[in-house]
Amino acid sequence: MRINDSNVIMQKLRRNSSGDKLHFLIYERMNEEESVLTISSLLTSLGHRVSVIISDKIDKIIHNNLRELNIEPIVIPFEFSKAINTINNFILQHPVDLIFFTRFRANSFIEFKLFKKFVKNNQVCSLIDSYERWFKNIPPIKFNGWKIIQRSPILDWVYCKLIKSSFSCYFVSDPHVDSNNPLKLLGQSKLNRAVLDFPFKIMNQEYSPIVKNEIVHFVIPGAIDKVRRNYSMVLKIFTSDEFINKEWKLILLGRPIGKYGNKIIDKCIAINKYFNEDKIIFFDHYISKERFDEYMSLSDYIIAPIISHKYKYGKDSGALYDVFLYNKIGIIDDGYYYNSRLPEREILVSYKNQKELHSILLSMIDKSYSVEYLTKNINEINLLFSREYYLNSIKLIINNELF
């Protein structure tokens, strides 16, 4: 799908500050700390003023990182009505040109009404985070054991439908840097608004991964949740006969979610007991950003055993961002890709089924897997996924389309 840019007249935003420097405000209260950091870093690099309003939970995670950008975050109450009052008072004292919602999420109809009023009175740029939430024509009805229809996804879909035309502009956090990015084109054509590219995480060095450990370390980043990743399949592979006498380490870099998560942790405990050593490193609690960075840097390969039908047009696996940010070789389910021409597909190891993943992991442990074929497209990746690319893209849209 491609739109004709000449037929789309983007809405220009009013400037609320004087001079060339713009004042942006970023608001987040849930768990999008990485997005807050990325947007802050890119906008300050372009010379703009950035203010950040976040919950105490987020502040504890990224406070020092924001201070390094000369940003003193404002901590607000988690209760949304009080948070909105704090933001409104801040805007009255410090004129803001554009406010970023790193994710729009109303937990009740009362919150939705507060959101709607706030967006109506201010210039707000919201993340378009998935096709289902923003553009699907019918609500994403999901069944639990074919008995209970989950109500929250339907209400969430309704809220997005009711508010999406009220935002001043939008952004996508999508590593698929491609002119045919469906989510971005949908936003431009259906919403008639400018759509910026702000990656969830951004690499700060050239992508050139190497395997550095004598004993190969694999890592699966993210919460242990049955909704998005197939941990059971990976554990089954690592405990198969061919792997028993091999040297390897597996790091599950995320806290367990619900019964499934705890069940996976119990399996890991049993596996380590069987091997009489810590073959699998795991956590039963929240992992700090510093610890997360430490283990990601320690690893050689990132495994993304995603459940592919959970992802479509913008609902991306965080593992894709981690591949570039931490300069690692990524292993991902081939069914994940919605477009066979996506450039990152050429530099990721993909598998079609458990048998194929089994073979790939075994050869990587034996150091017989060649990644030379992946490196031929590194120059293109470094061009498309670089910090400079995003800075130039954002600068162009801010100067030519937004203001």
Beta strands, then each sheet from edge to edge (+ up, - down):
strand 1: 23-28
strand 2: 49-55
strand 3: 74-76
strand 4: 98-101
strand 5: 124-127
strand 6: 143-144
strand 7: 148-149
strand 8: 169-172
strand 9: 195-197
strand 10: 217-221
strand 11: 249-253
strand 12: 280-281
strand 13: 301-304
strand 14: 329-333
strand 15: 349-351
sheet 1: 3+ 2+ 1+ 4+ 5+ 8+ 9+
sheet 2: 6+ 7-
sheet 3: 12+ 11+ 10+ 13+ 14+ 15+
end
